[in-house]
Amino acid sequence: MKINTKIRYGLRMLIAIAQGGKLVNTTTLGEIMHVSPKYLRKLAGPLERGGLIQSVQGIYGGYRLSRDPDTITLQVLMDAFGEKVSLADCLLGKKCELRDSCLARQVWEMLEATMQKHFLPISLGDILANRVKIP
């Protein structure tokens, strides 16, 4: 399983905005993150619609967090982009002929439960305070 680019860069964008502590425009974010400002503007749409950031228009505009960093979890970030974390299609409810007899399914269920418990609840506040620890 690989976390897609939107999620990875979306998280980096939230971290950079939070560390800036004020309005941060995409040019500055691009310099900090070594990413095209155009790509960052594409990422900003889902983050703004998801209620994670606010945009302020104008010459001195930019982005800022719209919520407390402790309330922005990885689950909330995934939801903003309409993404699900799953290791196997069968766990997403897709039809599988081996569903009832598959011994591997217990492994995928255990790993998914571990992600639900330890990965998705991590907050931006946890990341900023360096509180993310290996369980």
Buried (B, 14 or more C-beta within 10 A) or exposed (E): EEBEEBBEBBBBBBBBBBEBEEBBBBEBBBEBBEBEBEBBBEBBEBBBEBBBBBBEEEEEEBBBBBBEBEEBBBBBBBBBBEBEBBBBEBBEEEEBEEEEEBEEBEEBBEBBEEBEEEBBEBBBBBBBEEEEEEE
